[in-house]
Amino acid sequence: MHPQIEDQEIIERYARNQLDPEERKSFEEHFFACDDCFQKLQATERFIAGIRDAAARGVLPATPQAGPSRWRIASWWIPAFGVSAFAALLLASVAAWQYFVEMPNMRRRLSQSEADLRSSQQTQAALERRLQQSLQAEVNVPLVMLQATRDIHAPSAEAVLPAGAAHLILWIDVGSGRYSSYRLEVYRAGGGPIETLEHLKRNSYGALAATLPAERLQTGEFRIKLSGEDPPPASLLAEYTLRIRRP
């Protein structure tokens, strides 16, 4: 662009309003983002304004060609140029405000959002590590695999919680589907909910591994509901029955 601007005197022709609409639009898009051309344009406009002022105060001598016809041309050209220059300066001011004020603000907000996201990810990773360490500290954590069925006479899945067990792991095969996260609700048979786990994710085996506190699971029957959570709307996917025994 710069060799073309210099060879074709784009800056001078723009200041004198001699560019066609397409050239004018193209150059405006360029100099709003180019500090060098913007400064040259301002200098040219100041030079033209100085020439006009000197001519108006009689500092510049009149020439034989400066007859009535030329004065009539200047009489309408100068206001037209003034309006064009004002519009260009106004647009330049808006562009400068966006570049020096709004853009830094947007960058700061983006940086803050990225920092918040990293902090959230680090917190989640720390919690997962603590959970894994907690589970690893237990010996022989009981695990039960749940299978959905429509047969009301089908036997319930059964889990035996030994003395001292702190957790029970429920393994639920969900496979692929449209949901990326799930909610698990645990009810005592004939009673209300005793535990709700949200934002569960499938593991590398396509299953959910949900950890329940053993202290909430007393001996008896439980009903478990699995729902797709995200993306909404949420939907009930399966129900399971579970029997807890303690030796």
LUMLORO-360258 format. One line per 2 residues: their letters; for each residue x, y, z of N, C-alpha, C, CB. Coordinates in Angstrom, 2 decimals, m for minus. Glycine has a CB too. Example, Ala and Ser with C-alpha at 12.3 -4.5 7.8 and 13.67 -1.06 7.14 Angstrom:
BEGIN
as> 13.19/m5.69/7.80/12.30/m4.50/7.80/13.20/m3.30/7.80/11.31/m4.47/9.05; 12.85/m2.25/7.08/13.67/m1.06/7.14/12.90/0.03/7.87/14.08/m0.60/5.72
REM end
This chain:
BEGIN
mh> 0.82/m1.21/0.00/0.00/0.00/0.00/0.85/1.26/0.00/m0.93/0.01/1.21; 1.95/1.33/0.78/2.67/2.58/0.93/3.32/3.07/m0.37/3.73/2.42/1.99
pq> 3.97/2.20/m1.18/4.47/2.70/m2.48/3.36/3.25/m3.36/5.21/1.58/m3.23; 2.22/2.57/m3.36/1.09/3.05/m4.16/0.58/4.38/m3.63/m0.05/2.02/m4.16
ie> 0.53/4.54/m2.32/0.06/5.80/m1.72/0.97/6.95/m2.11/m0.01/5.68/m0.19; 2.28/6.70/m2.10/3.23/7.77/m2.44/3.22/8.08/m3.93/4.64/7.38/m2.00
dq> 3.22/7.01/m4.77/3.27/7.22/m6.22/2.02/7.94/m6.73/3.43/5.89/m6.95; 0.88/7.62/m6.18/m0.37/8.20/m6.66/m0.81/9.41/m5.84/m1.46/7.16/m6.63
ei> 0.06/9.85/m4.90/m0.24/11.04/m4.09/m1.61/10.93/m3.41/m0.18/12.31/m4.96; m1.85/9.75/m2.86/m3.16/9.47/m2.27/m3.47/10.42/m1.11/m3.23/8.03/m1.78
ie> m2.45/10.69/m0.27/m2.70/11.54/0.90/m3.09/12.95/0.47/m1.45/11.58/1.81; m2.31/13.52/m0.49/m2.63/14.88/m0.94/m4.00/14.92/m1.63/m1.53/15.40/m1.91
ry> m4.29/13.90/m2.46/m5.58/13.89/m3.16/m6.74/13.68/m2.18/m5.60/12.79/m4.23; m6.49/12.90/m1.12/m7.54/12.73/m0.12/m7.82/14.04/0.60/m7.14/11.64/0.89
ar> m6.73/14.75/0.99/m6.90/16.02/1.69/m7.61/17.05/0.82/m5.55/16.57/2.14; m7.42/16.95/m0.53/m8.06/17.90/m1.44/m9.38/17.35/m1.99/m7.12/18.24/m2.59
nq> m9.83/16.19/m1.42/m11.14/15.61/m1.81/m11.18/15.27/m3.30/m12.28/16.59/m1.46; m10.08/14.68/m3.80/m10.00/14.36/m5.21/m10.05/12.85/m5.48/m8.74/14.94/m5.79
ld> m10.29/12.04/m4.45/m10.38/10.60/m4.64/m11.81/10.21/m4.97/m9.90/9.86/m3.38; m11.96/9.16/m5.77/m13.31/8.67/m6.02/m13.77/7.91/m4.77/m13.37/7.75/m7.31
pe> m15.07/7.65/m4.63/m15.59/7.04/m3.40/m14.89/5.73/m3.02/m17.07/6.77/m3.54; m14.58/4.88/m4.01/m13.96/3.60/m3.69/m12.54/3.79/m3.15/m13.94/2.69/m4.93
er> m11.78/4.71/m3.81/m10.41/4.98/m3.33/m10.44/5.59/m1.95/m9.67/5.90/m4.29; m11.39/6.49/m1.73/m11.51/7.18/m0.44/m11.80/6.18/0.69/m12.62/8.26/m0.50
ks> m12.75/5.27/0.41/m13.10/4.28/1.43/m11.91/3.38/1.74/m14.30/3.43/0.97; m11.20/2.95/0.68/m10.04/2.07/0.87/m8.94/2.76/1.67/m9.49/1.62/m0.48
fe> m8.69/4.05/1.38/m7.63/4.76/2.10/m8.03/5.02/3.55/m7.30/6.08/1.40; m9.30/5.32/3.79/m9.75/5.54/5.17/m9.58/4.28/6.00/m11.22/6.00/5.20
eh> m9.91/3.12/5.42/m9.72/1.86/6.15/m8.24/1.62/6.46/m10.28/0.68/5.34; m7.38/2.13/5.56/m5.94/1.95/5.79/m5.40/2.89/6.86/m5.18/2.15/4.49
ff> m5.70/4.22/6.72/m5.02/5.14/7.64/m5.57/5.09/9.05/m5.13/6.55/7.11; m6.78/4.54/9.24/m7.28/4.38/10.60/m6.41/3.40/11.39/m8.74/3.91/10.59
ac> m5.77/2.46/10.67/m4.92/1.46/11.33/m3.44/1.73/11.13/m5.25/0.09/10.81; m3.09/2.81/10.40/m1.67/3.09/10.10/m1.29/4.44/10.71/m1.41/3.09/8.55
dd> m0.48/4.41/11.74/m0.08/5.65/12.42/0.70/6.56/11.48/0.75/5.33/13.66; 1.55/5.99/10.63/2.39/6.80/9.75/1.52/7.60/8.76/3.37/5.90/8.98
cf> 0.58/6.92/8.09/m0.28/7.63/7.13/m1.21/8.61/7.83/m1.11/6.62/6.31; m1.66/8.25/9.03/m2.54/9.14/9.77/m1.81/10.44/10.12/m3.07/8.45/11.05
qk> m0.55/10.32/10.56/0.23/11.51/10.89/0.53/12.36/9.65/1.55/11.11/11.58; 0.84/11.68/8.52/1.08/12.42/7.29/m0.16/13.15/6.82/1.58/11.48/6.19
lq> m1.32/12.51/6.98/m2.56/13.16/6.58/m2.82/14.38/7.45/m3.74/12.17/6.67; m2.61/14.26/8.74/m2.81/15.42/9.63/m1.86/16.56/9.25/m2.59/15.01/11.10
at> m0.60/16.23/8.94/0.35/17.26/8.55/m0.08/17.95/7.26/1.76/16.66/8.39; m0.56/17.16/6.31/m1.01/17.73/5.03/m2.21/18.65/5.25/m1.38/16.62/4.04
er> m3.15/18.20/6.09/m4.32/19.03/6.34/m3.95/20.31/7.08/m5.36/18.25/7.15; m2.96/20.24/7.99/m2.51/21.45/8.66/m1.82/22.39/7.67/m1.55/21.10/9.82
fi> m1.06/21.82/6.71/m0.39/22.65/5.72/m1.42/23.37/4.84/0.55/21.79/4.84; m2.44/22.64/4.40/m3.48/23.26/3.57/m4.22/24.33/4.36/m4.47/22.19/3.05
ag> m4.50/24.03/5.63/m5.19/25.02/6.47/m4.33/26.27/6.63/m5.53/24.42/7.85; m2.99/26.09/6.77/m2.10/27.24/6.89/m2.07/28.08/5.62/m0.69/26.78/7.23
ir> m2.08/27.40/4.45/m2.11/28.13/3.17/m3.41/28.93/3.06/m1.98/27.15/1.97; m4.50/28.33/3.45/m5.79/29.05/3.38/m5.77/30.26/4.31/m6.96/28.11/3.76
da> m5.22/30.05/5.50/m5.19/31.15/6.45/m4.29/32.29/5.96/m4.71/30.66/7.82; m3.14/31.91/5.38/m2.22/32.93/4.87/m2.85/33.69/3.72/m0.89/32.29/4.42
aa> m3.58/32.98/2.85/m4.24/33.64/1.73/m5.33/34.57/2.22/m4.82/32.61/0.76; m6.07/34.12/3.26/m7.17/34.94/3.78/m6.63/36.21/4.44/m8.00/34.14/4.79
rg> m5.43/36.17/5.06/m4.87/37.35/5.72/m3.99/38.19/4.79/m4.05/36.93/6.93; m3.89/37.76/3.50/m3.14/38.54/2.53/m1.66/38.35/2.62/m3.45/39.96/2.69
vl> m1.21/37.32/3.34/0.22/37.08/3.43/0.77/36.60/2.10/0.52/36.06/4.52; 0.01/35.76/1.39/0.42/35.28/0.08/m0.02/36.29/m0.96/m0.17/33.87/m0.21
pa> 0.86/36.66/m1.92/0.48/37.64/m2.95/m0.49/37.02/m3.94/1.73/38.16/m3.69; m1.36/37.86/m4.46/m2.31/37.39/m5.47/m1.57/37.18/m6.76/m3.46/38.39/m5.66
tp> m1.98/36.20/m7.56/m1.39/35.90/m8.86/m2.35/36.29/m9.94/m1.01/34.41/m8.98; m1.86/36.50/m11.19/m2.75/36.89/m12.27/m3.85/35.88/m12.52/m1.97/37.09/m13.52
qa> m3.56/34.59/m12.19/m4.59/33.59/m12.47/m5.69/33.61/m11.42/m3.99/32.20/m12.54; m5.46/34.27/m10.32/m6.44/34.23/m9.23/m7.56/35.20/m9.54/m5.78/34.58/m7.88
gp> m8.34/34.90/m10.54/m9.46/35.75/m10.95/m10.73/35.37/m10.26/m9.65/35.69/m12.43; m11.85/36.03/m10.69/m13.14/35.76/m10.07/m13.56/34.30/m10.18/m14.19/36.63/m10.69
sr> m13.26/33.65/m11.35/m13.70/32.26/m11.51/m13.04/31.37/m10.47/m13.39/31.75/m12.93; m11.70/31.59/m10.24/m11.01/30.78/m9.24/m11.54/31.07/m7.84/m9.51/31.04/m9.29
wr> m11.89/32.27/m7.53/m12.43/32.58/m6.21/m13.78/31.91/m5.99/m12.57/34.09/m6.02; m14.56/31.84/m7.08/m15.86/31.16/m6.92/m15.66/29.67/m6.64/m16.72/31.33/m8.19
ia> m14.66/29.08/m7.28/m14.38/27.66/m7.00/m13.95/27.48/m5.55/m13.27/27.12/m7.96; m13.02/28.36/m5.10/m12.53/28.23/m3.73/m13.64/28.46/m2.72/m11.41/29.21/m3.47
sw> m14.60/29.33/m3.05/m15.65/29.67/m2.10/m16.50/28.48/m1.73/m16.53/30.76/m2.66; m16.70/27.55/m2.66/m17.47/26.34/m2.27/m16.55/25.19/m1.87/m18.38/25.90/m3.42
wi> m15.27/25.19/m2.41/m14.38/24.08/m2.14/m13.90/24.07/m0.69/m13.19/24.13/m3.07; m13.62/25.29/m0.16/m13.10/25.37/1.20/m14.10/24.84/2.23/m12.73/26.82/1.54
pa> m15.40/25.24/2.21/m16.34/24.64/3.17/m16.48/23.14/2.99/m17.70/25.29/3.03; m16.51/22.71/1.70/m16.63/21.27/1.47/m15.44/20.53/2.07/m16.76/20.96/m0.03
fg> m14.24/21.11/1.86/m13.06/20.48/2.43/m13.11/20.49/3.96/m11.80/21.19/1.94; m13.60/21.59/4.52/m13.70/21.68/5.98/m14.61/20.61/6.55/m14.21/23.05/6.40
vs> m15.77/20.38/5.93/m16.69/19.33/6.40/m16.03/17.96/6.29/m18.01/19.35/5.59; m15.35/17.72/5.13/m14.69/16.44/4.94/m13.58/16.23/5.97/m14.11/16.34/3.53
af> m12.80/17.26/6.22/m11.71/17.15/7.20/m12.26/16.91/8.61/m10.84/18.41/7.18; m13.35/17.61/8.93/m13.95/17.43/10.26/m14.45/16.00/10.42/m15.11/18.42/10.47
aa> m15.11/15.47/9.37/m15.61/14.09/9.44/m14.46/13.11/9.60/m16.43/13.75/8.18; m13.36/13.36/8.84/m12.20/12.47/8.94/m11.59/12.52/10.33/m11.15/12.83/7.89
ll> m11.48/13.73/10.89/m10.92/13.86/12.25/m11.82/13.21/13.28/m10.71/15.33/12.60; m13.15/13.35/13.07/m14.09/12.73/14.00/m13.94/11.21/13.98/m15.53/13.13/13.67
la> m13.89/10.64/12.76/m13.71/9.20/12.64/m12.37/8.77/13.23/m13.81/8.76/11.18; m11.35/9.58/12.98/m10.04/9.25/13.54/m10.06/9.28/15.06/m8.98/10.23/13.02
sv> m10.81/10.23/15.64/m10.91/10.32/17.10/m11.61/9.10/17.67/m11.67/11.60/17.51; m12.67/8.66/16.98/m13.39/7.46/17.43/m12.47/6.25/17.36/m14.67/7.22/16.58
aa> m11.75/6.12/16.23/m10.83/5.00/16.09/m9.73/5.04/17.14/m10.21/4.99/14.68; m9.22/6.23/17.41/m8.17/6.37/18.43/m8.70/6.01/19.81/m7.61/7.80/18.44
wq> m9.94/6.42/20.10/m10.54/6.08/21.41/m10.68/4.57/21.54/m11.92/6.76/21.60; m11.14/3.91/20.47/m11.28/2.47/20.53/m9.93/1.79/20.70/m11.97/1.94/19.27
yf> m8.90/2.33/20.00/m7.57/1.69/20.05/m6.89/1.88/21.39/m6.69/2.24/18.95; m6.96/3.11/21.94/m6.21/3.41/23.15/m6.99/3.18/24.44/m5.76/4.83/23.11
ve> m8.34/3.17/24.37/m9.15/3.04/25.58/m9.92/1.71/25.60/m10.13/4.21/25.70; m10.74/1.51/24.58/m11.63/0.35/24.60/m10.86/m0.95/24.43/m12.69/0.48/23.51
mp> m9.91/m0.98/23.49/m9.15/m2.22/23.26/m8.38/m2.65/24.50/m8.19/m2.03/22.09; m7.65/m1.76/25.20/m6.99/m2.20/26.45/m7.98/m2.73/27.48/m6.20/m1.05/27.05
nm> m9.18/m2.09/27.58/m10.18/m2.59/28.52/m10.62/m3.99/28.15/m11.38/m1.65/28.56; m10.83/m4.23/26.85/m11.24/m5.56/26.42/m10.15/m6.58/26.68/m11.60/m5.55/24.93
rr> m8.88/m6.16/26.46/m7.77/m7.08/26.74/m7.70/m7.42/28.22/m6.45/m6.48/26.27; m7.91/m6.40/29.07/m7.88/m6.66/30.52/m8.99/m7.60/30.93/m7.99/m5.34/31.31
rl> m10.22/m7.39/30.37/m11.33/m8.29/30.71/m11.06/m9.70/30.24/m12.63/m7.77/30.11; m10.48/m9.84/29.03/m10.15/m11.17/28.52/m9.10/m11.84/29.39/m9.66/m11.08/27.08
sq> m8.07/m11.09/29.80/m7.02/m11.64/30.65/m7.60/m12.08/32.00/m5.90/m10.62/30.87; m8.53/m11.28/32.54/m9.15/m11.63/33.82/m9.98/m12.89/33.69/m10.01/m10.49/34.33
se> m10.72/m13.02/32.57/m11.53/m14.22/32.34/m10.65/m15.45/32.23/m12.38/m14.06/31.07; m9.52/m15.31/31.51/m8.59/m16.43/31.38/m8.00/m16.80/32.74/m7.47/m16.10/30.38
ad> m7.69/m15.79/33.54/m7.14/m16.07/34.87/m8.17/m16.77/35.75/m6.67/m14.77/35.54; m9.44/m16.32/35.68/m10.50/m16.96/36.46/m10.68/m18.41/36.03/m11.82/m16.20/36.32
lr> m10.63/m18.65/34.70/m10.79/m20.01/34.20/m9.65/m20.91/34.68/m10.85/m20.02/32.68; m8.41/m20.40/34.61/m7.28/m21.19/35.08/m7.40/m21.49/36.57/m5.96/m20.47/34.79
ss> m7.84/m20.49/37.33/m8.01/m20.70/38.77/m9.06/m21.76/39.05/m8.39/m19.39/39.47; m10.17/m21.70/38.30/m11.23/m22.69/38.48/m10.73/m24.08/38.13/m12.45/m22.34/37.62
qq> m9.97/m24.18/37.03/m9.44/m25.49/36.63/m8.46/m26.03/37.66/m8.76/m25.39/35.27; m7.63/m25.15/38.22/m6.68/m25.59/39.23/m7.39/m26.05/40.50/m5.69/m24.46/39.56
tq> m8.47/m25.31/40.87/m9.23/m25.69/42.06/m9.88/m27.05/41.85/m10.30/m24.64/42.38; m10.47/m27.26/40.67/m11.11/m28.54/40.38/m10.10/m29.67/40.40/m11.82/m28.49/39.03
aa> m8.92/m29.42/39.80/m7.89/m30.47/39.80/m7.43/m30.80/41.21/m6.69/m30.02/38.95; m7.32/m29.77/42.07/m6.91/m30.01/43.46/m7.95/m30.84/44.20/m6.68/m28.67/44.18
le> m9.23/m30.52/43.97/m10.29/m31.28/44.62/m10.30/m32.73/44.15/m11.65/m30.64/44.36; m10.07/m32.93/42.85/m10.03/m34.30/42.33/m8.86/m35.07/42.93/m9.92/m34.29/40.80
rr> m7.71/m34.40/43.08/m6.55/m35.08/43.68/m6.84/m35.45/45.13/m5.30/m34.19/43.60; m7.49/m34.53/45.85/m7.83/m34.82/47.25/m8.79/m35.99/47.34/m8.43/m33.59/47.93
lq> m9.76/m36.04/46.41/m10.72/m37.14/46.42/m10.02/m38.46/46.12/m11.85/m36.90/45.39; m9.12/m38.45/45.11/m8.39/m39.67/44.79/m7.54/m40.12/45.96/m7.52/m39.46/43.55
qs> m6.87/m39.16/46.62/m6.04/m39.52/47.77/m6.90/m40.09/48.90/m5.26/m38.30/48.26; m8.09/m39.50/49.07/m8.99/m39.99/50.11/m9.44/m41.42/49.83/m10.22/m39.09/50.24
lq> m9.76/m41.66/48.53/m10.21/m43.01/48.18/m9.06/m44.02/48.25/m10.81/m43.01/46.77; m7.86/m43.59/47.83/m6.72/m44.49/47.87/m6.34/m44.86/49.29/m5.54/m43.87/47.16
ae> m6.66/m43.97/50.23/m6.35/m44.26/51.63/m7.23/m45.38/52.18/m6.50/m43.01/52.48; m8.37/m45.61/51.53/m9.25/m46.68/51.97/m8.81/m48.00/51.35/m10.71/m46.38/51.62
vn> m9.02/m49.05/52.06/m8.66/m50.39/51.59/m9.92/m51.09/51.12/m7.95/m51.22/52.71; m9.87/m51.63/49.86/m10.99/m52.39/49.31/m12.30/m51.59/49.36/m11.16/m53.70/50.08
vp> m12.32/m50.45/48.69/m13.54/m49.66/48.61/m14.59/m50.47/47.86/m13.29/m48.28/47.92; m15.76/m50.73/48.44/m16.77/m51.53/47.76/m17.30/m50.83/46.51/m17.94/m51.84/48.71
lv> m17.56/m51.63/45.48/m18.07/m51.12/44.21/m19.22/m52.01/43.76/m16.95/m51.07/43.12; m20.28/m51.38/43.25/m21.41/m52.14/42.75/m21.79/m51.59/41.38/m22.61/m52.07/43.73
ml> m22.07/m52.50/40.43/m22.47/m52.11/39.09/m23.99/m52.16/39.00/m21.81/m53.04/38.02; m24.56/m51.04/38.51/m26.01/m50.93/38.41/m26.45/m51.20/36.98/m26.50/m49.54/38.87
qa> m27.52/m51.98/36.84/m28.10/m52.28/35.54/m29.56/m51.85/35.55/m27.96/m53.80/35.19; m29.93/m51.04/34.54/m31.32/m50.60/34.43/m32.19/m51.75/33.92/m31.44/m49.37/33.50
tr> m33.40/m51.85/34.42/m34.33/m52.88/33.96/m35.76/m52.39/34.13/m34.11/m54.19/34.73; m36.65/m52.89/33.25/m38.07/m52.55/33.35/m38.86/m53.64/34.09/m38.66/m52.33/31.96
di> m38.17/m54.71/34.45/m38.84/m55.81/35.15/m38.91/m55.50/36.64/m38.10/m57.16/34.90; m40.13/m55.30/37.13/m40.28/m54.94/38.54/m39.93/m56.10/39.46/m41.71/m54.48/38.81
ha> m39.89/m57.30/38.89/m39.57/m58.47/39.70/m38.08/m58.82/39.63/m40.40/m59.67/39.25; m37.32/m58.06/38.86/m35.89/m58.34/38.76/m35.22/m58.05/40.10/m35.24/m57.49/37.64
ps> m34.24/m58.87/40.47/m33.59/m58.65/41.76/m32.80/m57.34/41.78/m32.65/m59.82/42.09; m32.71/m56.72/42.94/m31.96/m55.48/43.09/m30.47/m55.77/43.11/m32.38/m54.74/44.37
ae> m29.70/m54.79/42.66/m28.26/m54.89/42.84/m27.97/m54.84/44.34/m27.50/m53.74/42.08; m26.95/m55.53/44.75/m26.66/m55.62/46.19/m25.23/m55.23/46.46/m26.93/m57.04/46.71
av> m25.05/m54.44/47.53/m23.72/m54.03/47.95/m23.56/m54.33/49.43/m23.48/m52.52/47.66; m22.41/m54.88/49.77/m22.10/m55.17/51.17/m21.07/m54.16/51.65/m21.57/m56.64/51.34
lp> m21.45/m53.41/52.67/m20.55/m52.40/53.24/m19.88/m52.97/54.48/m21.32/m51.10/53.58; m18.60/m53.25/54.39/m17.90/m53.79/55.57/m17.73/m52.70/56.64/m16.51/m54.36/55.18
ag> m17.45/m53.14/57.81/m17.23/m52.20/58.91/m16.03/m51.33/58.57/m17.00/m52.95/60.25; m16.18/m50.05/58.82/m15.09/m49.11/58.55/m15.10/m48.54/57.13/m13.79/m49.78/58.80
aa> m15.99/m49.03/56.26/m16.06/m48.49/54.90/m16.57/m47.06/54.96/m16.97/m49.36/53.99; m15.89/m46.17/54.24/m16.30/m44.76/54.23/m17.08/m44.39/52.98/m15.08/m43.87/54.35
hl> m16.90/m45.16/51.91/m17.55/m44.83/50.66/m18.04/m46.08/49.94/m16.60/m44.05/49.76; m18.97/m45.87/49.04/m19.42/m46.89/48.11/m19.38/m46.29/46.71/m20.86/m47.41/48.48
il> m18.81/m47.01/45.77/m18.73/m46.54/44.40/m19.81/m47.22/43.56/m17.33/m46.80/43.80; m20.62/m46.41/42.90/m21.63/m46.92/41.96/m21.05/m46.81/40.56/m22.99/m46.13/42.09
wi> m21.06/m47.91/39.83/m20.56/m47.93/38.45/m21.77/m48.10/37.52/m19.50/m49.09/38.23; m22.01/m47.09/36.66/m23.18/m47.10/35.78/m22.72/m46.93/34.34/m24.19/m45.97/36.18
dv> m23.01/m47.94/33.53/m22.63/m47.86/32.11/m23.69/m47.06/31.36/m22.47/m49.29/31.49; m23.29/m45.88/30.82/m24.25/m45.03/30.09/m23.94/m44.95/28.60/m24.25/m43.62/30.68
gs> m22.74/m45.35/28.19/m22.41/m45.32/26.77/m22.41/m43.91/26.21/m23.37/m46.18/26.00; m22.56/m43.83/24.90/m22.59/m42.53/24.23/m24.01/m42.00/24.19/m22.01/m42.63/22.81
gr> m24.15/m40.71/24.11/m25.45/m40.05/24.06/m25.27/m38.56/23.89/m26.27/m40.35/25.31; m26.38/m37.84/23.88/m26.29/m36.41/23.63/m25.88/m35.62/24.87/m27.60/m35.90/23.12
ys> m25.91/m36.27/26.04/m25.60/m35.53/27.27/m24.11/m35.60/27.59/m26.42/m36.09/28.45; m23.59/m34.48/28.06/m22.19/m34.41/28.46/m22.03/m34.46/29.98/m21.56/m33.14/27.93
sy> m23.10/m34.24/30.73/m23.05/m34.36/32.18/m24.37/m34.93/32.68/m22.74/m32.98/32.85; m24.32/m35.51/33.89/m25.47/m36.26/34.41/m25.70/m35.92/35.88/m25.24/m37.77/34.25
rl> m26.93/m36.22/36.35/m27.29/m36.04/37.76/m27.80/m37.37/38.30/m28.36/m34.91/37.93; m27.35/m37.69/39.51/m27.74/m38.94/40.16/m28.43/m38.60/41.47/m26.50/m39.86/40.40
ev> m29.64/m39.16/41.66/m30.41/m38.92/42.89/m30.65/m40.27/43.58/m31.77/m38.20/42.59; m30.37/m40.30/44.87/m30.50/m41.53/45.65/m31.63/m41.34/46.65/m29.16/m41.90/46.37
yr> m32.63/m42.26/46.63/m33.79/m42.20/47.52/m33.83/m43.47/48.37/m35.11/m42.03/46.71; m34.20/m43.32/49.60/m34.53/m44.50/50.39/m35.89/m44.98/49.93/m34.52/m44.19/51.94
ag> m36.05/m46.26/49.79/m37.31/m46.82/49.29/m38.47/m46.33/50.14/m37.26/m48.35/49.27; m39.45/m45.69/49.47/m40.60/m45.17/50.19/m40.33/m43.86/50.90/m41.08/m46.17/51.17
gg> m39.15/m43.27/50.69/m38.82/m42.02/51.38/m38.28/m40.98/50.42/m37.81/m42.28/52.48; m37.75/m39.91/50.99/m37.23/m38.80/50.19/m35.78/m39.01/49.80/m37.38/m37.51/50.94
pi> m35.22/m38.05/49.07/m33.83/m38.16/48.62/m32.85/m38.04/49.79/m33.52/m37.10/47.58; m31.78/m38.81/49.73/m30.75/m38.74/50.77/m29.43/m38.21/50.20/m30.53/m40.12/51.41
et> m29.29/m38.23/48.87/m28.05/m37.76/48.27/m28.31/m37.40/46.81/m26.92/m38.83/48.39; m27.71/m36.29/46.35/m27.80/m35.87/44.95/m26.41/m35.50/44.47/m28.79/m34.66/44.78
le> m26.00/m36.13/43.38/m24.71/m35.85/42.76/m24.96/m35.21/41.40/m23.83/m37.15/42.62; m24.34/m34.06/41.15/m24.55/m33.34/39.90/m23.25/m33.23/39.11/m25.12/m31.95/40.18
hl> m23.38/m32.91/37.82/m22.24/m32.66/36.92/m21.33/m33.88/36.81/m21.42/m31.45/37.41; m21.92/m35.08/36.82/m21.13/m36.29/36.64/m20.72/m36.42/35.17/m21.92/m37.54/37.10
kr> m19.50/m36.87/34.92/m18.97/m37.03/33.57/m18.64/m38.51/33.30/m17.71/m36.14/33.36; m18.79/m38.91/32.04/m18.39/m40.26/31.65/m16.87/m40.39/31.73/m18.89/m40.59/30.22
ns> m16.41/m41.55/32.17/m14.97/m41.81/32.19/m14.55/m42.42/30.86/m14.60/m42.75/33.36; m13.30/m42.84/30.76/m12.77/m43.36/29.50/m13.45/m44.66/29.07/m11.29/m43.58/29.62
yg> m14.18/m45.31/30.00/m14.89/m46.53/29.66/m16.34/m46.27/29.26/m14.85/m47.49/30.83; m16.73/m44.99/29.17/m18.10/m44.66/28.83/m19.07/m44.90/29.98/m18.54/m45.45/27.63
al> m18.57/m44.85/31.20/m19.40/m45.13/32.37/m19.27/m43.99/33.37/m19.00/m46.47/33.02; m20.24/m43.97/34.32/m20.19/m43.03/35.42/m19.72/m43.76/36.66/m21.58/m42.37/35.66
aa> m18.78/m43.17/37.38/m18.31/m43.72/38.66/m18.68/m42.70/39.73/m16.75/m44.01/38.64; m19.76/m42.97/40.44/m20.29/m42.04/41.45/m19.94/m42.56/42.84/m21.84/m41.87/41.30
tl> m19.39/m41.67/43.66/m18.97/m42.04/45.00/m19.97/m41.52/46.02/m17.56/m41.50/45.31; m20.51/m42.44/46.83/m21.48/m42.07/47.86/m20.87/m42.29/49.23/m22.79/m42.90/47.71
pa> m21.20/m41.42/50.21/m20.72/m41.64/51.58/m21.45/m42.81/52.21/m20.91/m40.36/52.43; m20.69/m43.74/52.78/m21.29/m44.95/53.34/m22.20/m44.65/54.52/m20.19/m45.92/53.78
er> m21.91/m43.56/55.22/m22.72/m43.25/56.41/m24.17/m42.91/56.05/m22.10/m42.09/57.16; m24.43/m42.50/54.78/m25.79/m42.19/54.36/m26.55/m43.43/53.91/m25.76/m41.17/53.25
lq> m25.84/m44.56/53.77/m26.45/m45.78/53.22/m26.61/m46.82/54.33/m25.59/m46.35/52.07; m27.71/m46.72/55.01/m28.01/m47.71/56.05/m28.57/m48.98/55.40/m29.01/m47.13/57.09
tg> m28.62/m50.02/56.15/m29.13/m51.29/55.62/m30.55/m51.12/55.12/m29.07/m52.40/56.70; m30.82/m51.64/53.91/m32.17/m51.56/53.36/m32.15/m51.32/51.86/m32.96/m50.45/54.05
ef> m33.35/m50.98/51.33/m33.54/m50.78/49.90/m33.42/m49.29/49.54/m34.90/m51.33/49.47; m32.86/m49.04/48.35/m32.72/m47.67/47.84/m33.13/m47.65/46.36/m31.25/m47.16/48.02
ri> m33.63/m46.51/45.97/m33.99/m46.28/44.57/m33.09/m45.17/44.03/m35.52/m45.90/44.43; m32.57/m45.36/42.85/m31.61/m44.43/42.27/m32.11/m43.97/40.91/m30.20/m45.07/42.15
kl> m32.12/m42.64/40.68/m32.55/m42.07/39.41/m31.36/m41.42/38.72/m33.69/m41.04/39.63; m31.21/m41.72/37.43/m30.16/m41.11/36.61/m30.81/m40.21/35.56/m29.27/m42.21/35.93
sg> m30.38/m38.95/35.51/m30.94/m37.99/34.55/m29.82/m37.36/33.73/m31.74/m36.89/35.29; m30.11/m37.10/32.45/m29.21/m36.29/31.64/m29.34/m34.84/32.06/m29.51/m36.46/30.13
ed> m28.23/m34.17/32.25/m28.24/m32.83/32.84/m27.93/m31.73/31.82/m27.25/m32.76/33.97; m26.88/m31.93/31.03/m26.44/m30.91/30.08/m26.09/m31.58/28.76/m25.22/m30.10/30.63
pp> m26.59/m31.06/27.62/m27.36/m29.80/27.46/m28.82/m29.97/27.87/m27.29/m29.31/26.01; m29.46/m28.87/28.32/m30.87/m28.95/28.69/m31.73/m29.19/27.47/m31.30/m27.67/29.41
pa> m32.97/m29.63/27.66/m33.63/m29.87/28.95/m33.19/m31.19/29.58/m35.15/m29.86/28.78; m33.21/m31.22/30.91/m32.86/m32.44/31.63/m33.92/m33.50/31.39/m32.69/m32.16/33.14
sl> m33.48/m34.76/31.44/m34.42/m35.85/31.17/m34.03/m37.06/31.99/m34.44/m36.20/29.65; m35.04/m37.75/32.53/m34.80/m38.98/33.28/m34.39/m40.07/32.30/m36.05/m39.40/34.09
la> m33.25/m40.73/32.54/m32.73/m41.75/31.63/m32.95/m43.16/32.14/m31.26/m41.52/31.40; m32.82/m43.37/33.44/m32.93/m44.73/33.97/m33.19/m44.69/35.47/m31.65/m45.56/33.67
ey> m33.74/m45.80/35.99/m33.92/m45.98/37.43/m33.32/m47.32/37.82/m35.43/m45.89/37.85; m32.78/m47.38/39.03/m32.13/m48.58/39.52/m32.61/m48.83/40.96/m30.57/m48.45/39.46
tl> m32.50/m50.08/41.36/m32.76/m50.42/42.76/m31.49/m51.00/43.35/m33.96/m51.43/42.90; m31.25/m50.69/44.61/m30.02/m51.09/45.29/m30.36/m51.53/46.70/m28.97/m49.94/45.30
ri> m29.79/m52.69/47.09/m29.97/m53.20/48.46/m28.62/m53.11/49.16/m30.52/m54.68/48.47; m28.62/m52.50/50.33/m27.41/m52.36/51.13/m27.45/m53.37/52.27/m27.25/m50.91/51.68
rr> m26.38/m54.13/52.41/m26.23/m55.04/53.56/m24.94/m54.72/54.29/m26.24/m56.52/53.11; m24.96/m54.95/55.56/m23.76/m54.80/56.38/m23.52/m56.10/57.14/m23.90/m53.58/57.38
p> m22.30/m56.58/57.11/m22.02/m57.86/57.77/m22.13/m57.76/59.30/m20.62/m58.34/57.39
REM end
